[in-house]
Amino acid sequence: MKILYVSDLDSTLLRSDATMSPFTRDILNALAEKGMLFSYATARSAKTASKVTEGLKGDIPIIVYTGTFIMENGTHNIILGNFMTDTEVQAVKDAVNKYSLCPITYAYVDGVERFMFDSAVISKSVDDFIKTREGDSRSMAVTGGFEGTLQGDIFYFTFMEKRELLLPVYDFLKDKCNCLFQPDNYTDNWFLEVMPKEATKANSALKLKALLNADKLVAFGDGYNDIKLFEVADECYAVGNAEAELKIIATGVIGTCDEDGVAKWLLENFKE
């Protein structure tokens, strides 16, 4: 039986400090050499995901931006992609005007991946995030407020703020786009990530399973954005540090992210 294993990154495959342990890296590389089909599905971009998974071998496509894209591992060429419709972009514009919160806009501009922002209108929370991306070739400062960021083929918006400020924005957009509303793993802020309706980890994992002609999908995760992925997987395992809601629907609960839970489970259960 051909099995595809798909893991979340942050707080699942990665430790709580957002690094991959040498043990996990070595185990995954050893199993990949034995033929294991392993990929990851993350809210991260391909660029930041490749940094935190440096040293991980394999040529299986990866799922990034919470399922918005399936990309080639290494080249980051798009295999399957989802872009915002005009109606979805208008809904976000309406939310920005109504609640006076400005997100980062992610798009392909002239064929190049960019994230765009106007420093004059973004909040401190967004500014702090952008500072962590200094030197990133995708960064594109614009003028003209939020309207100035609406360029190219848009595929993603990210709001960052305190939960109480983002909750009404989430309520406004949740039926119009695919929205992920969850706490940041590393600060006291919350993320509201807004993407095309069809862009989910679940949809992309199933498409990748079909692309690889796999018979079975096994998933690993920790957070709310893994719920739909767990629901479509044949087996699903929550790490010990996962949200309670995820543990309830999981096939089983494994070791925490700081205990190399995913790698140890694969080492014990993968069969050539």
C-alpha positions in Angstrom: 0.0 0.0 0.0 1.3 3.4 -1.0 0.9 5.9 1.9 1.3 9.6 1.9 2.3 11.2 5.2 1.5 14.9 5.7 2.6 16.9 8.7 2.0 20.4 9.9 5.2 22.3 10.7 5.0 24.8 13.6 4.4 23.1 16.9 4.1 19.7 15.2 7.2 18.7 13.2 9.1 21.8 14.5 9.9 22.3 18.1 8.2 25.0 20.2 11.2 27.3 19.3 10.4 26.9 15.6 13.4 24.7 14.8 13.7 21.2 13.6 15.6 18.9 15.8 18.6 17.0 14.3 16.9 13.7 15.4 13.7 14.5 13.4 15.7 15.6 10.4 17.9 12.5 10.4 14.9 10.1 10.8 12.9 11.7 8.0 15.9 11.6 5.7 16.6 8.0 6.5 13.0 7.0 5.9 12.8 9.0 2.7 15.7 7.0 1.4 13.7 3.9 2.1 10.8 5.2 0.0 8.6 7.0 2.5 6.3 9.6 0.9 6.5 12.5 3.3 5.3 16.1 2.8 4.3 19.0 5.0 1.3 21.3 4.9 1.9 24.7 6.5 0.6 28.2 6.8 4.1 29.4 6.1 5.3 30.5 2.6 7.6 28.1 0.7 10.5 30.5 1.5 10.1 30.5 5.3 9.2 26.8 5.3 12.4 25.9 3.4 14.5 27.8 6.0 13.1 25.9 9.0 13.3 22.6 7.2 16.8 23.1 5.9 18.7 19.8 5.6 15.5 17.9 5.0 15.9 15.8 1.8 13.2 14.6 -0.6 11.5 15.7 -3.7 7.8 15.3 -2.7 5.8 18.5 -3.4 4.9 20.6 -0.4 1.7 22.4 0.6 2.1 26.0 1.7 0.0 29.1 2.6 -2.5 26.8 4.4 -3.3 24.9 1.2 -3.3 27.8 -1.2 -0.5 26.2 -3.2 1.1 22.8 -3.9 4.6 23.6 -4.9 7.7 21.7 -6.2 10.1 21.0 -3.3 13.2 23.0 -4.0 12.3 25.1 -7.1 9.0 26.2 -5.5 7.3 26.2 -8.9 3.5 26.1 -8.6 1.9 22.8 -9.3 -1.6 23.7 -8.2 -2.7 27.1 -7.0 -5.7 29.1 -5.8 -6.1 32.8 -6.3 -8.6 35.2 -4.8 -11.6 36.1 -6.9 -12.7 39.7 -7.5 -15.7 39.0 -5.1 -13.4 37.7 -2.4 -11.0 40.7 -2.7 -14.0 43.1 -2.5 -15.1 41.4 0.7 -11.7 42.0 2.2 -11.8 45.6 1.0 -15.2 46.0 2.7 -13.8 44.6 6.0 -10.8 46.9 5.9 -13.1 49.9 5.4 -15.5 48.8 8.1 -13.0 47.9 10.8 -10.0 50.1 9.9 -7.5 47.2 10.2 -5.0 46.8 7.3 -3.6 43.4 6.4 -0.5 42.3 4.5 -1.4 41.4 0.9 0.3 38.4 -0.8 0.3 38.2 -4.6 2.3 37.4 -7.6 3.2 40.7 -9.3 4.6 40.3 -12.8 5.2 36.7 -12.0 7.2 37.3 -8.8 5.9 36.5 -5.3 5.4 39.6 -3.1 3.9 40.6 0.2 2.8 44.2 0.2 2.1 46.7 2.9 1.9 50.5 3.4 3.9 51.4 6.5 1.8 54.5 6.9 -1.4 52.6 7.7 -0.3 49.2 9.2 -0.6 48.5 13.0 2.4 48.0 15.3 1.6 44.2 15.3 1.9 44.0 11.5 5.0 46.3 11.6 6.7 44.0 14.1 6.0 41.0 11.9 7.4 42.7 8.9 10.6 43.5 10.8 11.1 39.8 11.2 11.1 39.5 7.4 13.8 42.2 6.8 15.9 41.3 3.8 13.1 39.1 2.4 13.1 39.5 -1.4 9.3 39.2 -1.4 8.9 42.3 0.7 7.3 45.2 -1.2 6.5 48.5 0.5 3.8 50.5 -1.3 1.9 53.8 -0.9 -1.8 54.5 -1.2 -2.9 52.6 1.8 -4.6 49.2 1.5 -5.7 50.0 -2.1 -2.0 50.3 -3.0 -1.4 46.7 -2.1 -4.1 45.4 -4.5 -1.7 44.5 -7.3 -1.1 41.4 -9.4 -2.7 38.0 -8.7 -3.7 38.1 -5.1 -3.9 34.8 -3.1 -3.7 35.6 0.6 -4.3 38.3 3.2 -2.9 38.3 6.8 -4.3 40.4 9.6 -2.3 40.5 12.9 -3.8 42.0 16.1 -5.2 41.3 19.5 -8.1 38.7 19.4 -10.8 41.2 20.4 -10.0 43.5 17.5 -9.8 40.7 14.9 -12.9 38.7 16.0 -15.5 41.0 14.3 -13.3 41.0 11.1 -13.4 37.2 11.2 -17.1 37.1 11.7 -17.5 39.5 8.7 -15.4 37.4 6.4 -15.8 33.8 7.5 -18.6 33.0 5.1 -17.1 34.9 2.2 -13.6 33.4 2.1 -11.7 30.6 3.7 -10.5 32.1 7.0 -8.1 30.8 9.6 -8.4 32.6 13.0 -5.9 31.4 15.6 -3.3 32.6 18.1 0.3 33.2 17.1 2.5 30.5 18.5 5.2 33.0 19.3 3.5 36.3 20.5 0.3 37.2 22.3 -1.3 38.4 19.0 -3.8 36.5 16.8 -3.6 35.8 13.1 -6.6 36.1 10.8 -5.5 34.6 7.5 -7.9 35.0 4.6 -7.5 32.9 1.4 -9.7 31.7 -1.5 -12.7 29.5 -0.5 -11.2 26.4 -2.1 -7.8 26.8 -0.5 -7.5 24.4 2.5 -4.9 22.0 3.7 -7.5 19.2 3.3 -8.2 19.9 -0.4 -4.5 20.2 -1.2 -3.6 17.1 0.7 -6.2 15.1 -1.2 -4.9 16.5 -4.5 -1.4 15.6 -3.6 -2.5 12.1 -2.7 -4.1 11.7 -6.1 -1.0 13.3 -7.8 1.2 10.7 -6.2 -1.2 7.8 -6.7 -1.2 7.1 -3.0 -3.7 4.8 -1.5 -3.8 6.3 2.0 -3.3 9.6 3.7 -1.9 9.9 7.2 -1.8 13.4 8.8 -0.1 15.0 11.8 -1.0 18.3 13.4 -1.5 20.4 16.4 -3.9 23.3 15.7 -7.3 24.5 14.5 -6.1 24.8 10.9 -5.5 21.0 10.9 -9.1 20.0 11.7 -10.2 19.8 8.1 -7.0 17.9 7.2 -7.7 15.4 9.9 -11.3 15.0 8.7 -10.2 13.9 5.2 -7.2 11.7 6.3 -7.5 8.0 6.6 -5.5 8.2 9.9 -4.6 11.3 11.9 -2.4 11.9 14.9 -2.3 14.9 17.2 0.9 15.7 18.9 0.8 15.9 22.7 0.8 19.7 22.7 -2.2 19.9 20.3 -5.4 21.7 20.9 -8.0 19.6 22.7 -10.4 19.8 19.8 -7.9 18.2 17.6 -7.1 15.4 20.0 -10.8 14.5 20.2 -11.0 13.7 16.5 -7.5 12.2 16.2 -6.9 8.5 15.6 -4.4 8.8 18.4 -2.2 11.2 20.4 1.6 10.9 20.0 4.6 12.6 21.6 4.8 16.4 21.7 6.7 18.5 19.2 9.5 18.9 21.7 9.7 15.1 22.0 10.1 14.5 18.3 6.6 12.9 18.4 6.1 12.7 14.6 9.5 11.3 13.8 9.3 8.7 16.5 5.9 7.6 15.4 7.1 7.3 11.8 10.2 5.4 12.9 8.0 2.9 14.7 5.2 2.6 12.1 6.7 3.1 8.6 7.0 -0.1 6.7 9.0 -0.3 3.4 
